Amino acid sequence: LTFTVDGAITQTAAGLIKLDGLGTEIENDGAAPALLIDNNTVDQIALQIAAVNTTVPVVQIEADSVTTGAGLFITADALTTGAALSVASTSTHTGGASALVKFHSDENRGHDSNAHIGLFLDFDSTAGAAAKTLYIDSEQTTGIVIDVDATEITTGKAQHVRLGNLTTGIGLKLDHNDTSTGAVTPKTFHIDFDKTGD
């Protein structure tokens, strides 16, 4: 069944509109978004996907032609206590390694002048002692909160902190408020340097 329409189509329904088939394909060659959702109900979800996928992605975006644009762009200019992006999981599976969020750059884009950055945080808030560019709240007891694997570094740096305008601030602060008693020997700062060559 094929419909050819020269102008716009407006469909008004008092109830839910349901499409039941193998899928829906939108081919767009005009100067307008291929799919526009204009949600004017403030307390309802604009787009909800209920998926039972197990081994394939629920949402897959192929943006292989993007050069100076973005594969995904979110603006949230009215934020108060909300978040522009929230990822949550209640999984208790321990049978294999996994990541809640993964960024993977699979090609060599290294350059001496042009930086290729895996995760870039550009935080423009200036004043406010409670502001934090990166905050990690971990409940771990026996694991590692931050683990950096830089075993391939030769003439580079595993970590570099730049400071230029400090007055009464601190470049690096380790605050150890341990209240343990008994035969414990906690270490606030430990360097294990095993180099054996010259």
Stockholm file with secondary structure:
# STOCKHOLM 1.0

chainA/1-198         LTFTVDGAITQTAAGLIKLDGLGTEIENDGAAPALLIDNNTVDQIALQIAAVNTTVPVVQIEADSVTTGAGLFITADALTTGAALSVASTSTHTGGASALVKFHSDENRGHDSNAHIGLFLDFDSTAGAAAKTLYIDSEQTTGIVIDVDATEITTGKAQHVRLGNLTTGIGLKLDHNDTSTGAVTPKTFHIDFDKTGD
#=GR chainA/1-198 SS CCCCCSSCCCCCCSSCCCCCSSCCCCCCCSSSCSSCCCCCCTTSCSCCCCCCCSSSCSSCCCCTTCSSSCSSCCCCTTCSSSCSCCCCCCCCCCSSCCCSSCCCCCSCCCCSSSCCCSSCCCCCCCSCTTCCSSCCCCCCSSSCSSCCCCTTCSSSCSCCCCCSSCSSCCSCCCCCCCCCCSSCCCCSSCCCCCCCCC
#=GC SS_cons         CCCCCSSCCCCCCSSCCCCCSSCCCCCCCSSSCSSCCCCCCTTSCSCCCCCCCSSSCSSCCCCTTCSSSCSSCCCCTTCSSSCSCCCCCCCCCCSSCCCSSCCCCCSCCCCSSSCCCSSCCCCCCCSCTTCCSSCCCCCCSSSCSSCCCCTTCSSSCSCCCCCSSCSSCCSCCCCCCCCCCSSCCCCSSCCCCCCCCC
//
